[in-house]
Amino acid sequence: VTQNWFWHPTDTPRSIRQLNYLYAETIRRDGNLLLNVSPGTTGRIPADQVRALMKLKEMIDNSNP
């Protein structure tokens, strides 16, 4: 989990369980979910963060009929 304002090499993404909970609570409260994802030093989004977001997308897609 990010502890800094900007990207840091030790940052790890939230677990898929945490992301899914945040998404579900946001929908339940009729809100907008903003996931801040910081690019690394190369300007690219780190692969572990991309994987976490893609897993969340998959969960969302599979939960909607």
N, C-alpha and C positions, 0 to 999 in steps of 0.2 A: 504494500500500500504506500502511496506517495506520501512522503513526509516533508517535501520541499515544494516551493512554488514552481520551480522549473524542473526539467528532467534531471535525474541523477542516476548513475549506473546501478545503484542498489535498489532502485524502485522496482516493485513487483505489482502486477495487476491484482485487483480484487478477485476473490474466488468466484467461480461461476454461480455458486449458491448466493453469495452476497450481491452480485450483479442482478441475478434474477429477483431477489427480494426487493432491491431498489426499484427495479422496473415495475414489479407487481404493485408496490406501494404507491409509486408515482401514478400508475394507471388508476388505481383505486381512488386516489385523491384528485383525479382529473387534472394532473399536472403535466409538466414537460420535463423529461429527464435529460440533463446535460452531463455528458461524460467527458471530462477533460482528459485528453490524451496528449501528452507532450512528445514532440519529436526528439530523437536523440541528437547526438553531435553531428550526424550525417544529414540531418534534416528528414529522416525517415522515422515512421512510427515503429518502435521496437516490436520484433516478431511475437514475443510473449503477450504483448498487449493486443496485437492484431488477433492472435488465436483466441484470447479471452472474449473479445468483442464478437468474433465469428461464432463462438459457442453460444453466446447470448442470443445472437440473431437466430441461430438454429433452434434454440429453445422457444423463442418467441414465435417463429414460423410454425413449429410443431404444435404449439398450444392453441393456435387460431385455426378454426375450421375453414 
